[in-house]
Amino acid sequence: MKTLAVLCLLTGALLSAQAPAPARPRGNMLISRAIPDPAAVERGQKVFSANCGFCHGTTAQGGDTGPDLVRSPLALDDERGDKIGPVILQGRAAKGMPAFHLPPEQIEDIAAFLRSRQQAAIDRFSYNIQNVVTGDRQKGRDYFNGAGRCHTCHSATGDLAGIAKKYDPVALQSLFLYPRSAPVRPQVTVTLASGQTFAGTLDYLDDFDVALRDAAGEYHSFSRDPRIKVEVRDPLAAHAELLTKYTDADMHNILAYLVTLK
């Protein structure tokens, strides 16, 4: 009996896998489905704006008296007007919505418009980044070795050699504009009143304490007072300063140069 039950379950699972049910919206979740015919969407927008827009807003996202239909569970579960149609035709007197005597084809067009608005809400999370490499690479090289003074810390044949193989253009742009995402930590040197010095990676710093880890990984912490000298060297400070000076052309030109470092 136990074996038979297992076989039944497996058979049911296989049948379900072979003929999956179409995805349906759950609650007020947005589910990506096929976008209706653009002509129907355009017609539906006009009918919706004329009859429903004064309460629900012209974009169906709600108005002063009507709810948001883009995330409405009823509208999300609608297929070609099967759910919203009865509401349109009968109204909801208790909620102040009158009945609208619209023909079936106009109701279907309204449903198409609402489906397009729901899909637009989904698509805003899937923005497709276009080509960001639009600058002049020679001007980028000149800026790197000149006004930007990038060459004082970086080298095209040293630390940046092959960087365009490691990162795509979007990531490269983010790295030089907002380098805090890079694994680079400020360095610090602490000189005690006795003259003894401790140097390493800054671990903590405020008005009262400073802590670091030296090259061997040993942790050192000191209470700050006028007799202790603390020198912090932040390798990313120059990037932060340049961010206030870049022009749009500078940023695009630098990126155009960096993508050549392969």
VOVO-234527 format. One line per 8 residues: number of its first residue (from 0); their letters; for each residue x, y, z of N, C-alpha, C. Coordinates in steps of 0.001 Angstrom, whole numbers, plus 500000, padded with zeros to 6 digits. Example, Ala and Ser with C-alpha at 12.3 -4.5 7.8 and 13.67 -1.06 7.14 Angstrom:
<rs>
0) as) 513190:494310:507800:512300:495500:507800:513200:496700:507800; 512850:497750:507080:513670:498940:507140:512900:500030:507870
</rs>
This chain:
<rs>
0) mktlavlc) 500834:498788:500000:500000:500000:500000:500862:501253:500000; 501927:501226:500815:502838:502370:500874:503498:502600:499517; 503904:501478:498844:504534:501603:497520:503570:502184:496512; 502293:501760:496578:501271:502265:495660:501058:503759:495856; 501057:504179:497104:500864:505608:497395:502001:506433:496824; 503224:505907:496965:504382:506623:496438:504298:506718:494922; 503897:505620:494272:503763:505624:492821:502713:506620:492365; 501631:506737:493106:500571:507700:492776:501089:509121:492864
8) lltgalls) 501858:509359:493916:502423:510698:494091:503380:511026:492951; 504232:510065:492573:505179:510291:491486:504457:510521:490168; 503404:509732:489937:502633:509901:488699:502004:511274:488637; 501446:511702:489771:500838:513034:489821:501853:514123:489565; 503051:513959:490126:504106:514963:489941:504539:515036:488487; 504644:513832:487837:505049:513819:486436:504000:514458:485541; 502743:514187:485819:501667:514793:485041:501651:516304:485217; 501901:516751:486449:501940:518186:486704:503097:518830:485959
16) aqapapar) 504249:518126:485903:505412:518677:485209:505175:518755:483708; 504393:517767:483176:504162:517754:481742:503143:518810:481317; 502189:519116:482208:501151:520086:481851:500995:521117:482954; 501965:522026:483109:501926:523003:484194:500776:523972:484018; 500199:524333:485135:499107:525315:485106:499689:526699:484886; 498970:527573:484171:499479:528930:483939:499638:529682:485247; 500700:530517:485300:500960:531286:486520:499825:532260:486777; 499401:532361:488034:498345:533278:488419:498880:534182:489520
24) prgnmlis) 498388:535399:489611:498858:536290:490654:498389:535836:492019; 499211:536027:493009:498872:535677:494385:498724:536963:495193; 497559:537162:495788:497356:538371:496573:497550:539597:495712; 498444:540507:496145:498710:541709:495352:500112:541691:494767; 500651:540467:494520:501975:540352:493912:501869:540595:492409; 502899:541216:491840:502928:541452:490405:503566:540255:489711; 502825:539660:488777:503307:538499:488051:503458:538866:486585; 504627:538583:486022:504869:538928:484628:504106:537976:483707
32) raipdpaa) 503259:538555:482851:502512:537771:481875:502555:538496:480533; 501977:537863:479513:502018:538433:478174:501340:539793:478119; 501959:540736:477390:501374:542070:477231:500357:542013:476088; 499175:542592:476292:498140:542558:475254:498529:543369:474023; 497690:543279:472999:497878:544011:471750:497964:545515:472023; 499008:546193:471512:499161:547633:471765:497953:548459:471351; 497279:548063:470284:496096:548802:469850:494994:548715:470892; 494834:547517:471494:493829:547351:472550:494203:548170:473778
40) vergqkvf) 495505:548203:474086:495976:549002:475223:495664:550481:475002; 495916:550963:473784:495665:552374:473483:494174:552707:473578; 493341:551832:473042:491893:552054:473142:491453:552006:474594; 491977:551035:475316:491596:550883:476715:491992:552074:477562; 493148:552665:477264:493589:553843:478013:492605:554995:477837; 492124:555183:476616:491179:556269:476349:489862:556038:477074; 489353:554802:477019:488085:554491:477687:488247:554614:479203; 489385:554117:479708:489636:554173:481146:489727:555622:481620
48) sancgfch) 490489:556448:480915:490669:557846:481320:489335:558575:481353; 488470:558309:480357:487195:559010:480263:486201:558564:481326; 486241:557285:481697:485225:556759:482598:485717:556482:484022; 486998:556162:484158:487511:555709:485458:488595:556610:486036; 489215:557422:485165:490375:558207:485579:490098:559198:486678; 488873:559709:486757:488591:560730:487769:488645:560157:489186; 488493:558866:489331:488606:558240:490654:489918:557463:490821; 490290:556720:489785:491452:555825:489889:492736:556424:489328
56) gttaqggd) 492671:557667:488805:493844:558282:488203:494027:557812:486774; 494584:558664:485941:494723:558315:484525:495707:557179:484292; 496602:556925:485263:497558:555822:485126:497124:554590:485916; 495909:554647:486481:495326:553526:487236:496025:553263:488563; 496817:554210:489028:497535:554016:490286:496830:554642:491481; 495555:554948:491296:494771:555474:492416:494617:556975:492352; 493473:557437:492860:493201:558868:492900:492688:559266:494263; 491947:560368:494321:491449:560858:495607:490410:559929:496209
64) tgpdlvrs) 489631:559265:495357:488549:558422:495884:488643:556962:495464; 489435:556666:494436:489522:555290:493950:490854:554650:494257; 490880:553324:494482:492132:552627:494831:493055:552415:493634; 494258:552024:493936:495269:551673:492935:494858:550362:492281; 494649:550380:490957:494265:549162:490240:495460:548396:489694; 496650:548992:489748:497844:548292:489278:498173:547136:490211; 497927:547328:491510:498213:546283:492500:496945:545688:493108; 495814:545993:492555:494556:545433:493044:494522:543924:492824
72) plaldder) 494269:543107:493860:494203:541646:493683:493176:541244:492626; 492058:541959:492576:491038:541644:491590:491551:541892:490175; 492161:543050:489968:492675:543384:488629:493843:542480:488244; 494673:542112:489207:495806:541232:488915:495346:539835:488502; 494187:539420:489002:493667:538087:488699:492777:538089:487465; 492615:539254:486858:491707:539392:485724:492306:538821:484443; 491446:538219:483635:491825:537753:482308:490806:538276:481304; 491208:539311:480557:490391:539878:479489:489024:540351:479982
80) gdkigpvi) 489004:540855:481215:487783:541465:481735:486880:540550:482520; 487303:539298:482768:486399:538370:483455:486162:538728:484916; 487104:539441:485540:486932:539838:486936:486480:541289:487068; 487085:542163:486278:486729:543580:486418:485437:543917:485682; 485056:543077:484696:483849:543340:483932:482605:543457:484795; 482311:542460:485645:481133:542554:486491:481139:543780:487401; 482324:544161:487885:482414:545334:488759:482087:546599:487967; 482603:546685:486754:482325:547851:485913:480838:547950:485603
88) lqgraakg) 480226:546824:485244:478826:546820:484832:477859:547024:486007; 478209:546499:487176:477308:546562:488326:477645:547697:489290; 478898:548147:489253:479316:549178:490183:479450:548647:491595; 479841:549504:492501:479912:549169:493925:479346:550346:494693; 478047:550339:494801:477346:551474:495398:477816:551761:496816; 478105:550711:497561:478536:550902:498953:479850:551653:499045; 480655:551597:497969:481951:552282:497970:481946:553522:497077; 480748:553897:496619:480625:555121:495832:480941:554965:494367
96) mpafhlpp) 481047:553712:493875:481350:553506:492460:480068:553239:491686; 479740:554071:490684:478525:553849:489894:478717:552736:488876; 477642:552275:488317:477707:551269:487258:478000:551966:485932; 478796:551302:485098:479112:551834:483774:478626:550818:482735; 477739:551238:481878:477164:550337:480890:478019:550376:479620; 479125:549656:479685:480064:549624:478568:479937:548308:477825; 480131:548314:476516:480078:547072:475738:481252:546163:476083; 481112:544864:475847:482164:543892:476204:483531:544225:475615
104) eqiediaa) 483555:544728:474367:484849:545004:473736:485595:546143:474444; 484859:547123:474981:485513:548215:475713:486019:547738:477073; 485281:546832:477689:485730:546269:478966:487014:545467:478751; 487047:544729:477646:488252:543958:477341:489441:544885:477058; 489174:546013:476420:490241:546981:476166:490751:547595:477473; 489843:547877:478402:490254:548394:479710:491140:547366:480417; 490743:546088:480325:491555:545028:480933:492939:544990:480320; 493015:545201:478997:494314:545219:478317:495156:546380:478823
112) flrsrqqa) 494548:547537:479010:495270:548704:479529:495803:548437:480934; 494960:547863:481784:495400:547579:483155:496539:546559:483166; 496454:545556:482277:497533:544581:482208:498840:545263:481805; 498769:546215:480888:499979:546919:480456:500558:547749:481589; 499700:548322:482421:500180:549119:483556:500834:548211:484598; 500262:547022:484792:500857:546066:485731:502236:545634:485237; 502357:545376:483945:503642:544952:483389:504666:546066:483481; 504224:547318:483303:505141:548455:483422:505704:548538:484830
120) aidrfsyn) 504869:548224:485833:505340:548238:487222:506370:547148:487458; 506208:546003:486786:507185:544917:486910:508497:545295:486235; 508387:545868:485029:509576:546147:484221:510475:547218:484804; 509954:548041:485716:510819:549083:486269:511944:548495:487100; 511834:547206:487486:512895:546554:488250:513907:545861:487341; 513698:545916:486030:514604:545212:485118:515165:546171:484075; 515631:547315:484553:516189:548319:483656:517426:547766:482968; 517468:547901:481678:518584:547393:480894:519618:548499:480674
128) iqnvvtgd) 520786:548344:481262:521834:549348:481129:522406:549301:479719; 522389:550429:479053:522902:550496:477701:524424:550673:477728; 525046:550807:476560:526481:550972:476465:526925:552245:477170; 527816:552114:478144:528280:553275:478897:529634:553767:478393; 530233:553037:477447:531540:553427:476926:531330:554373:475744; 531206:555650:476032:530903:556632:474989:531952:557742:474911; 533009:557648:475721:534001:558718:475768:535131:558543:474769; 536111:559441:474879:537300:559449:474023:538455:558850:474822
136) rqkgrdyf) 538960:557702:474391:539977:557010:475189:541291:557775:475255; 541650:558512:474203:542895:559272:474238:542789:560402:475251; 541647:561061:475288:541447:562112:476287:541418:561521:477689; 540908:560305:477798:540913:559627:479092:542319:559315:479548; 543167:558869:478609:544573:558598:478928:545280:559881:479358; 544998:560980:478639:545626:562262:478975:545207:562721:480367; 543939:562520:480702:543456:562924:482031:544104:562047:483110; 544195:560761:482832:544797:559809:483767:546227:560201:484097
144) ngagrcht) 546985:560609:483078:548399:560941:483263:548649:562425:483497; 547565:563223:483481:547730:564666:483630:546900:565235:484751; 545824:565939:484399:545039:566683:485374:544482:565821:486502; 544121:564577:486183:543574:563708:487225:544604:563176:488199; 545874:563179:487791:546985:562693:488612:546767:561236:489064; 546010:560490:488268:545752:559089:488611:547045:558278:488604; 547963:558679:487735:549218:557933:487582:550108:558011:488813; 549834:558940:489735:550660:559036:490944:550404:557871:491897
152) chsatgdl) 549246:557208:491729:548920:556056:492581:548748:554766:491775; 548390:554902:490500:548088:553733:489684:548966:553677:488436; 549068:552479:487891:549854:552289:486676:549108:551364:485711; 549067:551775:484443:548389:550966:483434:549089:549633:483224; 550384:549565:483536:551143:548328:483377:551416:547650:484716; 550921:548265:485806:551123:547710:487133:549820:547210:487734; 549290:547957:488740:548098:547488:489446:546847:547451:488570; 546821:548237:487481:545637:548253:486618:545778:547373:485380
160) agiakkyd) 546900:546709:485237:547116:545837:484068:546053:544740:484039; 545323:544636:482934:544307:543597:482780:543014:543844:483530; 542840:545061:484066:541646:545307:484881:540366:545197:484066; 540436:545511:482758:539239:545426:481915:538813:543985:481668; 539702:543022:481967:539331:541613:481865:538597:541151:483118; 538843:541840:484216:538248:541447:485493:536869:542050:485697; 536640:543240:485144:535381:543946:485393:534758:544405:484083; 533436:544348:484011:532764:544887:482838:532732:546411:482961
168) pvalqslf) 532379:547145:481895:532424:548610:481933:531616:549244:483051; 530440:548703:483345:529606:549283:484406:530306:549148:485762; 530878:547975:486022:531596:547766:487285:532846:548636:487353; 533547:548777:486237:534737:549622:486193:534394:551068:486545; 533314:551551:485953:532891:552926:486218:532576:553116:487696; 531902:552147:488284:531563:552232:489701:532814:552217:490576; 533814:551421:490178:535021:551295:490986:535815:552596:491072; 535914:553332:489966:536724:554546:490066:535909:555744:490550
176) lyprsapv) 534579:555680:490411:533762:556778:490930:533446:556582:492413; 533172:555339:492801:532803:555036:494190:533656:553893:494710; 534940:554137:494907:535879:553050:495222:535736:552474:496626; 534829:553009:497437:534666:552451:498775:534221:550999:498724; 533691:550573:497582:533295:549180:497441:534500:548263:497234; 535642:548848:496949:536855:548059:496738:537486:547685:498087; 538184:546535:498144:538775:546077:499405:540056:546831:499754; 539950:548135:499933:541114:548961:500265:540846:549660:501596
184) rpqvtvtl) 541748:549502:502536:541565:550088:503859:542620:551161:504120; 542261:552234:504839:543239:553259:505198:544373:552674:506049; 545554:553246:505893:546705:552860:506696:546939:553929:507766; 547496:553526:508872:547701:554471:509964:549043:554196:510645; 549671:555266:511096:550885:555155:511909:550636:555878:513222; 550885:555184:514323:550703:555760:515663:552083:555902:516297; 552413:557128:516686:553694:557391:517349:553430:557752:518802; 553982:556940:519710:553781:557179:521136:554707:558281:521644
192) asgqtfag) 554469:558719:522867:555289:559773:523470:556739:559336:523578; 556969:558044:523705:558334:557515:523813:559058:557508:522478; 558336:557733:521406:558934:557678:520076:558689:556366:519371; 558185:555371:520094:557898:554080:519482:556727:554214:518507; 556804:553548:517366:555756:553659:516365:555120:552298:516072; 553859:552370:515727:553102:551190:515305:552397:551572:514006; 552518:550724:512997:551899:551019:511700:551120:549805:511210; 550068:550073:510462:549277:548983:509919:547965:549483:509344
200) tldylddf) 547042:548570:509186:545731:548891:508618:544818:549436:509703; 544217:550583:509432:543326:551204:510412:542124:550303:510669; 541881:550020:511934:540744:549186:512323:539639:550012:512956; 540024:551037:513724:539032:551870:514412:539659:553215:514743; 538840:554273:514619:539347:555606:514941:538193:556509:515344; 538313:557131:516506:537391:558190:516891:538167:559200:517727; 537490:560103:518411:538180:561141:519183:538885:560592:520416; 538581:559354:520770:539110:558821:522026:540068:557653:521843
208) dvalrdaa) 539877:556878:520782:540685:555671:520604:541110:555506:519145; 542211:554774:518964:542656:554392:517634:543149:552958:517730; 542808:552150:516715:543227:550759:516720:543680:550376:515318; 544627:549448:515262:545160:549006:513974:545589:547553:514044; 545787:546975:512859:546380:545641:512770:547670:545772:511972; 548758:545287:512526:550040:545433:511853:550198:544372:510766; 551368:544359:510128:551598:543461:509004:551493:541995:509396; 551737:541709:510665:551653:540329:511149:550242:539960:511576
216) geyhsfsr) 549305:540917:511502:547927:540655:511889:547652:540897:513364; 548661:541405:514093:548474:541650:515523:547687:542947:515742; 546758:542886:516688:545868:544017:516961:546475:544927:518023; 546469:546244:517788:546974:547230:518747:545922:548321:518931; 545682:548701:520166:544703:549741:520463:545322:550754:521410; 545031:552044:521182:545612:553110:522003:544540:554144:522345; 544665:554688:523541:543827:555825:523922:544497:557084:523396; 543728:557948:522772:544314:559137:522160:544459:560250:523199
224) dprikvev) 545636:560895:523181:545873:562083:523997:546893:562942:523257; 547118:564150:523675:548010:565053:522929:549426:564523:522730; 549843:563557:523525:551199:563044:523408:551320:561981:522307; 550189:561502:521803:550197:560466:520770:549908:561112:519415; 550749:560795:518437:550575:561326:517089:549958:560241:516198; 548887:560604:515524:548177:559650:514656:548183:560194:513218; 548744:559421:512301:548786:559803:510888:548019:558771:510070; 546961:559218:509411:546129:558323:508594:546392:558605:507121
232) rdplaaha) 546598:557556:506364:546793:557671:504927:545692:556876:504226; 544755:557605:503664:543621:556970:503000:543874:556948:501493; 544143:555783:500918:544450:555717:499479:543252:556081:498593; 542078:556140:499181:540881:556466:498394:540466:557933:498513; 541207:558690:499322:540847:560096:499515:540905:560874:498204; 541881:560547:497360:542007:561249:496081:540801:561002:495191; 540234:559787:495254:539035:559482:494470:537857:560333:494936; 537710:560454:496245:536617:561249:496789:536759:562715:496385
240) elltkytd) 537994:563200:496356:538238:564587:495960:537941:564786:494475; 538359:563817:493652:538129:563937:492215:536640:563917:491870; 535848:563225:492680:534422:563127:492395:533761:564498:492387; 534337:565441:493112:533785:566806:493140:534290:567647:491971; 535256:567108:491218:535874:567871:490130:535563:567330:488742; 535224:566045:488638:534956:565452:487340:533864:566211:486574; 534049:566354:485285:532952:566741:484405:532379:565448:483829; 531213:565519:483202:530645:564328:482575:531613:563762:481528
248) admhnila) 532236:564669:480777:533179:564229:479744:534368:563511:480367; 534883:564030:481493:536009:563385:482171:535670:561942:482528; 534494:561747:483122:534105:560413:483574:533986:559437:482408; 533387:559889:481308:533235:559007:480159:534585:558736:479484; 535432:559742:479458:536741:559565:478824:537622:558616:479623; 537599:558745:480948:538398:557848:481793:537951:556405:481587; 536635:556185:481577:536134:554838:481375:536554:554303:480008; 536470:555129:478980:536866:554691:477643:538326:554264:477619
256) ylvtlk) 539155:554904:478441:540576:554522:478535:540741:553233:479343; 540048:553129:480458:540212:551972:481329:539800:550665:480645; 538771:550721:479800:538332:549475:479146:539354:548971:478134; 540368:549773:477834:541407:549309:476920:542516:548553:477660; 542494:548582:478975:543569:547954:479765:543285:546471:479932; 543538:545739:478876:543276:544290:478869:544550:543485:478752
</rs>
